[in-house]
Amino acid sequence: MLALTGAGVSAESGVPTFRDGGNAAVWKGMPFTVISSGKMVQQDLPAVWEWFDYRRNLLRSLQPNAAHRELARWQETFPEFTLVTQNVDGLHQKAGSRNVIELHGNIWRARCVGCDSRFKSEAENRPDACPDCGELLRPDVVLFGELLPHGAFELAAQAAAECELCFVIGTSALVYPAASLPELAKAAGAFVCEINPEQTPLSSVCDEVLTGKAGEIVPMLCKS
Ligand code: OAD
């Protein structure tokens, strides 16, 4: 079994989705796509951190919702279960999920711009420099204009090609390569089920579309 999640799975925890307004955010006059870009890391890393510290402070007190908790339970219930997320908020892990494949990184980690080492960076007073080599640290998140972390998509694609059941939960399915995972699963013969209050470009290729909120629908699935 494979589940691919997007911003919609965290919406009921209070995290804004991208295409319902979050993406329209402006930080100190700069649109989200500029302040959250690989180019800005090179031009003005302190400004990028300022923006990420702001977002981290908004996320700090948020809690996983019923969908995150149920997906964490599935990991115990089903022997072969892969959870792939596009979210960087860490709420799946906070709910107890392990070995989550994070396609777009994690806002609670930092990465060295020199040696590429990754560090947990949850505290408000995060270090600026790499403890290994002294170079600057940046958020370990995939920004606009950047590639996915090495290996993450390959692992997810392999799980998608091997799964029998694929859930696509709370994603607009507009951003590739993440959105190709359900297509890969479908092409390999899996049953694909989407959970989303809205239609997406994937809806027409899904075997089943459950229209509604993740926090309401996901906990019902194993009951029926
Ligand atoms: P989007 O904001 O594009 O889509 C969120 C989806 O969640 C929409 O289809 C909503 O209908 C749905 N939704 C809203 N509330 C929901 C709920 N309670 N339950 C279930 N679904 C709900 O977010 P993503 O698809 O995650 O990339 O966006 C993909 C990527 O685009 C993000 O990871 C980000 C962005 O650019 C990077 O930052 C690299």
Boltz pocket constraint, residues with backbone or C-beta under 6 A from the ligand:
constraints:
  - pocket:
      binder: B
      contacts: [[A, 5], [A, 6], [A, 7], [A, 8], [A, 9], [A, 11], [A, 12], [A, 17], [A, 18], [A, 19], [A, 20], [A, 86], [A, 87], [A, 104], [A, 142], [A, 143], [A, 144], [A, 169], [A, 170], [A, 171], [A, 172], [A, 173], [A, 174], [A, 175], [A, 195], [A, 196], [A, 197], [A, 198], [A, 199], [A, 200], [A, 212], [A, 213], [A, 214], [A, 215]]
      max_distance: 6.0
